[in-house]
Amino acid sequence: MPGKNKQVLLVEDDPNLGILLQEYLSHKNFDVTLKRNGEEGLLAYRRGSFDILLLDVMMPKMDGFTLAEEIRKDNQDIPIIFLTAKSLKEDKIKGLTIGADDYITKPFSMEVLELKMNAILRRVEKIEVQAALDEYHAGHTLLDYKNQRIIFKDQNIKLTTKENELLRLFFERKNNILEREVALKHVWQDDSYFTARSMDVFISKLRKYLKDDETLSIVNVHGTGYKLLENL
């Protein structure tokens, strides 16, 4: 896929398969972080920033289903593919019910896995650039996106273009994590250190704009990004 390498978290307890997959996907221009069990995988997920997750199901310390359930509590959108020797229909149904994008039974073709990953990532990218609406609602506040302003009761706050775009991302994803990399790429087309510091200033401004609406708050999600909480 063109552009910056996609970040992959691979959690696989079979050392031979794990290394083979890591080497193959690295050769295909993915950056792969390999972990050996569910607990290590969850820690790596919370500390890093990934585009797609490949999870073995039967692992020590924490199985893949439990790992996926923990991740889905924070992020409903990140793509997950289960890699498993468990071929029972009930297991596949469970995996898909948790929110997996695909479920691949071992042994499998690495070429097929790569094709599935690329198809899922293309679909996710199309979702991320969905057409903007004229208006968005969160709590008791209206974002008039078309005219770049916030309306709350008798307050009418004019926004800059970047403030408008950033707040749109929050309103689209209210009660879900807005990852720093997504915001930086969408609003600034850059993820450098200085741009990230600039975004922190914008976050502070948005908090001030929303402070009178007690149903809304922007909170930090450590190591990941931010979340607009709506408490109605």
PyMOL commands that set and color helices and strands:
alter all, ss='L'
color gray80, all
select helices_A, chain A and resi 15-27+38-47+64-74+89-98+110-128+161-172+180-188+193-210
alter helices_A, ss='H'
color red, helices_A
select strands_A, chain A and resi 6-11+30-35+52-56+80-84+102-105+135-138+141-144+149-152+155-158+177-179+216-221+225-230
alter strands_A, ss='S'
color yellow, strands_A
deselect
rebuild
show_as cartoon
